Structure formats: structure tokens, C-alpha cells
Amino acid sequence: MTPPSSTSIPPLRWGILGTGGIAHDFVGDLPLLSSASVTAVGSRRQETADAFGDEFGIAHRHTDAEALADDDTVDAVYVSTPHPMHFDGAMAAIDAGKAVLVEKAFTVNAGQAEQLVRRAREKQVFLMEAMWTRFLPHIVAVRDVLASGRLGDIVTVSADHGQWFPDDPENRLFAPALGGGALLDLGIYPLSFASMILGPPKRMAMIDDPAFTGVDGQISVVLGYDGGAQAVVNTTLRAVSPTVAAIVGRDARLEIDSAWYRPSRFTITDRDGHAEAFEFPHEGHGLRYEAAEVARCVAAGQLESAVMPLDETVQIMGTMDEIRRRGGYSLPGDPDS
Ligand SMILES: NC(=O)c1ccc[n+]([C@@H]2O[C@H](COP(=O)([O-])OP(=O)(O)OC[C@H]3O[C@@H](n4cnc5c(N)ncnc54)[C@H](OP(=O)(O)O)[C@@H]3O)[C@@H](O)[C@H]2O)c1
């Protein structure tokens, strides 16, 4: 299978809010999408805005979200701050009438997500969660396989996302004030994957264990769906887990190689054991595919993506709210915080 062509993607001028790790990856991947440009950056400090601007040749440098959102050269704002800051950054862009791509986790909780979605719909602006995995060529192909019915009725979905981090209270992943924890950073990938395949869960069982700062350090969740299908999800900040995913159907199973949430490949094994492997040639990081989706939707006048719908983003935030409620993990921006 070959990846979709990126030659016909409409132009879009990006403004980047936040100059951290993923902002570097996102802007670094955009040159592979020839129609995209970055015209402005927003940072908390002039020095960091200038450093990012110098590194990537970005002309307009701002020191707050509102100024970035009001920049006339910007068509779409990419919100790449820590999760608790997504709400204000995205709201400023929506209020300025800009299209908005918000990093995962979209917000801290479903209540914030609902507010952003409501405001975007009022203002008639495009809004999307930056769940980049959904737009990667191998996941596009997974959806094609599912639509073809080759796997038969889906019985089980399993996926994990674990990474190792040293015990550092300054690390965003461990910092309660920055929305730390495995769930919203890593666990969201397998939860979103399960949602893409099986829809909203009807039942849930979970076991959790806190990290040394009190944020969630490891969580395993089993989700139950109408019709009897189940999803098994693990996420941890303590170890590099296999990061593999499987979709198990009555007729065949599809297994995505590590790291399944990045550009990868998969194998389909029929019930009789016959296996077929699928490769997806790629270059770069892979973040440009979500940027291409924003450009396509904006050019077509769509207010959301059919691949990552806003109601589904809110639903996934609600699932994570319930997991955090059961585990007793609250975050800044929660009603009880
Ligand atoms: N799609 C992916 O593969 C992926 C990967 C990693 C992270 N993410 C998501 O992207 C977001 C950012 O993650 P990251 O790893 O890029 O984080 P990071 O390296 O810590 O960068 C976050 C940036 O946000 C800005 N910021 C605003 N308020 C801040 C505050 N109070 N404390 C710290 N930084 C603040 C800072 O930029 P300024 O100094 O310029 O203001 C900072 O550099 C998170 O929501 C995360 O889940 C996505």
C-alpha cells in the first residue's frame, strides 16, 4: 500500500502557540507538506519566541496567545502548550476566528472540551484534536481494512503505550500543575484507537497506580462495548512497553508493529494462519498528515474533521474523566480543583 499523495493539499498559514518539544517536531515536519507555511509563533517570552522564529525562519513573534490569534498572517493556530493551558490558548484562537488544531489531550476534562466545541460551532471556525496517529498512512489503511469487512466482527482490541522517564518532579509528565500523568499524555493513544474502532464504551474496569508526585503512573483499563467486544489498554510512565496494537476479528486479526502510534506497518493473519504483511513507506516525523487534514477541511469550508470528530474528542475526554475519577486523580481545570 502506498501513502496518500500530499501534492494536492491546499495552502495554509500556521501560527504556533508554545515553543516546546512537539512544536519543534510539528514545524520541522511541515516542509514535507509544500503548501504549508508558518508565519507566526507565540511564546510566553520574547527570547523564546525569537529563538524559535530564528530557528525556523518565522517572521512574526508574539508574547501571548491573543496577539498570535489576532495576527492577520495566520489562518490556523496550532496549540502545543501543556494540557491545562490548551483551553485558554484554543479559546483565544477561536474568538479571533482562526482555525485551531489543539494537541492531545485536547483539554484537561470533557467539560472544557465541550466549551471549546460549543464556542467553535458558534463562531463557525474549524477545530480539531491533534490526534496525529489517525492521519498516518498505516492507520488510514487500517480503516480501509475495517470498512472492507476482512476481519469479520471485531471481538477484541488491544493496545499499549508506555515510556520510561526518570523520577524528575520538574518533568511535565510528573508535574500535577502541568497536567502530568500517563493517561492524558500516553494512554489517550490506545483509548482513542479503541474508540476509532469500537465507538463509545459501555462498561469499564481498571487498575491504577500513582507516580511519586501523585499523578497517575500506570493504568490498565478494560472497556466493554455493545455486542460484547472488549478493548484492553495499558499505559505507564515507568517502562518502555511494546507499543503494539491488535484488532482481533472473528475472521482475521490485524497486528500493528511497534511503535503502532507512529508511522508503522501491519500484518493481517487469517483464521487459518495465512499472514499478509503491509508496508507504508514514509519520511519525516508524520505530524504533517494532521496538518494536511486541517488544510483540506478549511479549504472545503468544513468546521470539523470526519476522521477526528469533535463529539468523539469530547467522548474520549469523558472516558478519561471517568478513569481519573475512579483513580482519584484531579488536575488543574477540574471542577473540584
Ligand atoms: N502529538 C505528539 O506526538 C505529542 C508529543 C509530545 C507532546 N504532545 C502534546 O503537546 C503538548 C506539549 O507537549 P511538549 O512535550 O511539547 O511539552 P514541552 O516541551 O514542555 O513544551 C510546552 C511548551 O508550552 C509552553 N508553555 C506555556 N505555558 C507553560 C507552562 N506553564 N509551563 C511550561 N510550558 C508552558 C512553553 O513554550 P513557551 O516557553 O514558548 O511559552 C513550552 O515550551 C502536550 O499537550 C502534549 O500532550 C504531543
The ligand as a Gaussian input file, in Angstrom:
#p B3LYP/6-31G(d) Opt

LIG

0 1
 N        1.468000      14.595000      19.101000
 C        2.515000      14.145000      19.771000
 O        3.214000      13.214000      19.349000
 C        2.899000      14.793000      21.045000
 C        4.138000      14.547000      21.594000
 C        4.516000      15.232000      22.735000
 C        3.617000      16.089000      23.327000
 N        2.386000      16.277000      22.805000
 C        1.426000      17.204000      23.445000
 O        1.861000      18.527000      23.206000
 C        1.702000      19.330000      24.383000
 C        3.046000      19.918000      24.736000
 O        3.939000      18.881000      24.981000
 P        5.531000      19.080000      24.851000
 O        6.126000      17.751000      25.100000
 O        5.863000      19.815000      23.619000
 O        5.788000      19.997000      26.122000
 P        7.028000      20.969000      26.407000
 O        8.235000      20.500000      25.662000
 O        7.107000      21.140000      27.866000
 O        6.578000      22.338000      25.725000
 C        5.400000      23.004000      26.089000
 C        5.543000      24.473000      25.757000
 O        4.356000      25.116000      26.187000
 C        4.643000      26.454000      26.590000
 N        4.051000      26.729000      27.894000
 C        3.016000      27.552000      28.147000
 N        2.730000      27.593000      29.439000
 C        3.598000      26.779000      30.055000
 C        3.814000      26.425000      31.401000
 N        3.067000      26.927000      32.403000
 N        4.818000      25.572000      31.686000
 C        5.568000      25.045000      30.703000
 N        5.403000      25.350000      29.379000
 C        4.428000      26.222000      29.078000
 C        6.165000      26.580000      26.588000
 O        6.501000      27.314000      25.425000
 P        6.875000      28.876000      25.587000
 O        8.007000      28.915000      26.570000
 O        7.237000      29.239000      24.211000
 O        5.663000      29.576000      26.097000
 C        6.683000      25.177000      26.463000
 O        7.872000      25.095000      25.745000
 C        1.084000      18.423000      25.446000
 O       -0.301000      18.609000      25.488000
 C        1.413000      17.017000      24.956000
 O        0.473000      16.034000      25.296000
 C        2.016000      15.677000      21.665000

